[in-house]
Amino acid sequence: MKPCLGASMSPTSSMRCRLRLQSPAVRLTVCGVLLLSWVPPSLAGADGVASVKMENDLFAGTTDGHYSNGVEASWTFVPPSGHWSRRMAHTLTGLPESELDLAAWRFGQQMYTPIDISRSDLVEDDRPYAGLLYGGVSLFDEQRHDSWRQMTGVHLDVGWVGPASFAEQTQKGIHELTDSDRPEGWDHQLDFEPIVNLAMKRGWIAQRSLGALEMDVGPTAGVALGNLYTYVSAGGALRVGQGLDRSYAIPAVAPAVTGQAWFRPGGDFAWFVFANVEGRFMAHNLLLDGNTFSDSHSVEREDWVGDAQLGLTLTWQNWQLSLTSVYRTHEFEGQDAHDEFGSLQISWQH
């Protein structure tokens, strides 16, 4: 395939190139790769995994609306002895400081809209416009046993919703880039409100051999507490493939807590397919319930929400790619249909 550059291109080749670059999913993927190629100078000499995760309904081939777009950049590393993250893990969970395996910095943005973004009036029977900008710390521990392992993740997020999330500007810029419909209703977004959320998730994973393939499967349970989300969750995860011990990268999609992005580099090709289900009892969801301290648009939240995920992860040398398709049940009363969206995660081991 010839690159889309050069003054000597024929009209036919030029048209093909324009069509390729006009694909919204292609443009979003290119943006993610460019973001991953930049590593902060302070991290350039450190060992770790740089990861970019993009979540968008374009990857599932659906129309814009509800969870419209999310992006998260993270840096996962093995904390040295005496690192503050080890003390934090001990304080929050009682885990001995020496047993913490991984820590991660995260930074992300999410945007939520009603289905019909062409309307400039308040769409009272659909979810509010909302933007979220956040930073977070994740702590991971893995306890190995003879034929199973216990995996624990603790996550602390701080940030804010409202105009200062820059979700309006980001969505309008993305839609201009992808030649999509311009969103007209951001004047009705949630007001500014700081958020603090603490979450924990644990999985008990059994490992099995299937001839030339490997499999692991097990239940999961979690809890989140804060003014963004408050819920309890339960579910299960399944992976089948080759080289499963290289990683455990099943990307999670909000409001589920983030997954572990760490993997072991190597020359051999590794892969796995995965399925994941999770049910949540939602006691609070700021993005649906509206602002806590001001009068804002809101909808009647459904207490029980479920996710089903199918995906594929590929690992080669220092790179890993994960693709996920997500099915989500109704999140609020009067919602016309379930939501579908996709996730693309690209990781690089430094």
N, C-alpha and C positions, 0 to 999 in steps of 0.2 A: 504494500500500500504506500503510495507516494505521500510525502508530507504536504500540508496545505500552505506551501510557501513557494515563492518564485514567480517572476514576471513572465516566464515562458510557458506557464500552464495553459492548456487548451480550455475553451469555454466549458466543455463537458466535464473535465477534471475539476475545474473551479466550482462548478455547480455541485458535484459530488462532495467536495470538501465543505462547502457551505452547509449542505444538508447534514453532514456528520456533526459539525460543530453546533448546529442549531438544536440538536437533541438536548432537552433539559437535563436528563440524567447524565449525559456525557459531560456537560458543562459543570455540573455539580461534582462529578468525579475528578475532573481536572483540577478544580479548586481545592479539593481535599488533598490530592497529591502534592500540589504546590505548597499547601500549608504544612504538610508533613516534611517537606524538604528543608524547611527552616527549623533549625534547632537553636535555642537560646545559647549564647556564648557561655553562660555559667554552667550549662549542662554538657557542653561539647566534649569535655574531657572525662565525663562520668560514664559509668556503665549503667545501662537501663534500656527500657523500651519506650520509644516515642510512638504515640498512637493518635489517630484521628478517626472519630466515628461520626458519620452523617446519617441522620434519620429523616426520611421524606416520603410522602405518599407517591411521589413520582416513581420511586423505585418499585412500587407495587402496581403502577399503571393506573392509579385512581386519581380522582379530581382533588383539587386543593380544598382543605377544610379540616377543622378540628385540630389534631396534632399535625400542623402544617410542615414544620421543619425544626430540626435540632442538630446542633453540631457540638462535639466535645473533643477537646485536645487534652491528652494526659501524658504524664511521665511517670513510669513505674520503675522502682529501683529496690535493691536490697539495702536496708538501712544499716549503717555501721554500728558497732557497739557503742552504747551510750547515746545514740541518736534520740532526739526528743520524741520521735514517733513510737519508740519502744516504751517510753514512759507513758505516753498517751494511751497506748494499747493496754498497758497494765492498769491504768486508772479506770478506763472504761469497761474492761472485761475481766480484770484480774489475771490476765495472761502474763506469765513470767516474761520479763523483758527479753530474755535470750531466745524465746520461742517465736517471736514475730518474724515472719518470712519476708514480707514485701510491704512497701508503702507506695502511695501514688499521689501526685498532685493532679488535680483536674480543674479545667476551666471550660465553661460552656454557655450556650445560649439556646433557648427554646422559644417557639412561637405557636400560638393557638388562635384559631379563627373560627367563625361560623362557616357553614358550607358555602353560602352565597356571599362571596367577598365583593361582588359588584355593587351591593347595596350600601348607600351612605347613611341610611337611617339605622336606628337601633333595632337589631333582629332579636326580639324579646324571647322567642321560643327556641333559640339556638345558643350554643355556648358563647361566653364572652370572648372578645379579643383580649389576649393577654400575652405579654412577653416576660421572659425570665432570664436574668443574667446571674451567673453564680460561679463560685469557686469552691473547691472541696478537697478534702483529704480522705483517702481510703487506706485501710490497714487490713492485710490479709495474713491468715495463718492456716497452715495445713498440717494435720496430724495423721500420719500414716500408720496403718495396722496391717495385718497379714494379707487380707483380701479386700480391704476397703479403706477409705480415708474420710476424715472429717474436715470440711473446708468452711472457714468462717471469714466473713468480711464485715468490717465496721466502717461506716461512712458518715462524715460530718460535712454538711454543705451550708454555706452562708452566701447571701446575695440579696437580690430584690426583684420585685415585679414592678411593672409600670413603664411610663415613657422612658425612664433612664436605662431600661434594658436595651434600647435601640432596636427592638424587634421590628417596629414599623419601618424604619429606614432600611434594615436588612432585608425584610421581605420585599419591599418595593424595589430594592436594588436587584435581588435575585430574579424577580419577575420581569424586570427590564432586561436582564442578562439572558433569560430563557424565553423571552418573547411570550410571557404568560399574561393573563388578565391582571390588571392593576387593582390591588385591594383598596377599597374606598371607605371602610368603616373603622379605621383605627382611632378616630376621635372618641369612640366609645370604649376604649380599652380600660382595663383595671387601673386604679390609681397607684401611685408609688407606695410600696410597703416592703420593708426589710423582711428577709426570711432567714430562719435558722432551722435546720432539720438534722436529726440524728437517726441513723438506720443501722440495722444489723441483719445479716442473712447467714444461715448455716445450711450446709448440705452434707448428707451421708452417702457416699458414693461407693458402690461395690464394683469391682473390676472382674471381668470375665474374658475368656478367649473364645473366639468363634472361628477356628481353623486358622486361615491366613489373616483374619481380621481380629480386631480388639473391640471390646465393648465396655462401657461403664454406665451405670444407671443407679438412680437413687432419689429419695425424697428431699425436699428443701422446705425451710420455714423461715419466716422473717417478720420483722416489726419495724415500723417507722414512727417517729414522734417529732412533731414540730408544727409551726404555723403554715408550712407549705402543704405537707401531707402528714396524716396520721392514719395508720392502717396496720393490720396483721395479715400475713400471707402464708399460703401453703401451696406446694406444687411438686413437680418432679422433672428430672432431666435425663436424657438418654443421648449417648454418643456412640457411633459405630464408625470405625475407620482403621487407619494404620498410623502408628507413631503417636498414640494418645498421650504418652507420658511427656511429650514435648511441650504441651500446654493444656490449659483448661479454659479456652477463650470462647465461651458462649456469650456473645454480647447481650446485655440487658437493655431494655427500652423503658424510658420513663413512663410511669412513676416507679417501676421496679429499680432496685439499686444497681449500680454499675457492676459489670463483670470484671474479672481479672484479665488484664491485657498481657501479662508476662508469658513469654515462651522461650524455649531453648533453641538457639541457632544451631545449624548443622548443614552438611552438604546433602543429606538425604531428603527426598520429598516426603512430606507427611500430609495427611488429609483426614477429615472426618465429616460426616453428616450428623446433624443433631436435631433433636426435638425437645421442646421445653413447654410446660404448661404451668400456669400460676393463677391462683384465685386470690383475690384480696377483699377483705371487708374494710371499706373506706369509711372511717369515722370523720375525716375532714379532707377536703381538697380545695385549697384556696383558689385554684384556677377555675373551679366551677361554683364554689360557694360565694365568691366575691370577696371584696376587701373586708378585713376584720374591723377596722376603725373608721371606715367611711362608707357612704351609700354608693354602691356600684351595681352594675349589671350582674345577675347571677341566675342560675338555673337549679332545679331540684335534682340533686345528686342521687344516683343509684348507689345503694349501700354495697352491693356485690358486683364486682367487675372481674372478668377473666381474660387472660391472654393465652394464645397458642402460637408458638414459634416453630418454624422449620428453617434450617439453614445449612450452610456449607462453609468449612474453614480449610484453607490451603496454606501450608507452611513450606518455604523453600529458602535455604541458607538463612539470611538475616531478615527475611520478609515474611509477613503473614497477612492474609486477606480473608475476611469473614463477610459472608452475605447472609442476610436474615430476612425472612418474610413474617409479618406479624398480623394476626387476626385478634381484634379486641371487641368484646361484647359492649353493649350500650353502657355509657357512663352517666347519662342523665335521663330523666323522664321526658318523654316526647321525642327522643332521638329517633330519626327516621330509619337509620340502618346502622349496622356495626361498622367499625373502622378497619381499614387495611392500610398498612404502610410497610416500607422496607428500611433496612439498615445496612450500611456499608462501612466496614471498619478496616483500616489499613494500618499496620504496625511495622516498626523497624527496630531491630535490636542493635544497639550501639555497643 
